[in-house]
Every structure is written in structure tokens, then in C-alpha cells.
Amino acid sequence: MDDNTPLAAPSAIDLASITALRDALLERRTTDLIIDVSAVEKIGGLGVQVLIAAADAWSQDGRTLTIVNGSEAFLETLRLTAADELLELCR
């Protein structure tokens, strides 16, 4: 897999998909990462927590993590949960 290829988030970031998303994030831990969230129709609190933890991990590693193409559902959930840290990563 090319390191520049964005990681496509699933349409639902919830309990059923969180393990696969976490594993995909860990596979790219040592690279700069772009996460495409354009297909996200639903994201739960656990999904928000995993993305915040990833943002913190990438920052500690001196790497960049960027979230692109925020769907309306994704961005609305971030606003409702006051996930300002993730909102700052969205482009």
C-alpha cells in the first residue's frame, strides 16, 4: 500500500467497525496519514475517541494526521461531541 493513499473510513464508525479501523490506523502508525471520511454516515462516541487517540499518537510521533472530505454527518457529530481537536484536523 502506498503511504500517500488516504485511508477510507467506513460508512459507520461504530462498535462493529472500530476494531478494523483501529488495526488500519496501527498499520500506518509510522507514516503521515490522511483519513478520508466522505462516506461516513454515522460515527459513535467510541469512533470519536479512537480518532482523538490516533491524532494524539501521530502528534507524539512527530507525524501528521489529516482528516479530509468530512461528510455532514461526520462533522455534525464532531460539533455535537465538542471534538474540537478533530475538527482542527479536518480539511
Residue pairs with C-beta under 8 A, 6 or more apart in sequence:
3 28
3 31
3 32
4 34
6 34
6 35
6 36
6 68
7 24
7 25
7 28
7 33
7 34
7 35
7 36
8 36
8 39
9 21
9 35
9 36
9 37
9 39
9 40
9 74
10 17
10 20
10 21
10 39
10 40
11 39
11 40
11 41
11 42
12 40
12 41
12 42
12 43
13 21
13 40
13 42
13 43
13 44
13 47
13 50
13 51
14 42
14 43
14 44
14 46
14 47
15 44
15 46
18 46
18 47
18 50
21 47
21 50
22 50
25 33
25 50
25 54
29 57
29 58
29 61
30 61
30 63
31 63
32 58
32 63
32 64
32 65
32 66
33 54
33 58
33 63
33 64
33 65
33 66
34 65
34 66
34 67
34 68
35 51
35 65
35 66
35 67
35 68
36 68
36 69
37 67
37 68
37 69
37 70
37 71
37 74
37 90
38 68
38 69
38 70
38 71
39 71
40 70
40 71
40 73
40 74
41 71
41 73
42 73
42 77
43 73
43 74
43 77
45 81
48 77
48 78
48 81
48 83
48 86
51 67
51 83
51 86
52 83
52 85
52 86
54 65
55 65
55 85
55 86
55 89
58 64
58 65
59 65
65 89
66 89
66 91
67 86
67 89
67 90
67 91
68 90
68 91
70 78
70 90
75 87
75 90
77 83
78 86
78 87
78 90
79 87
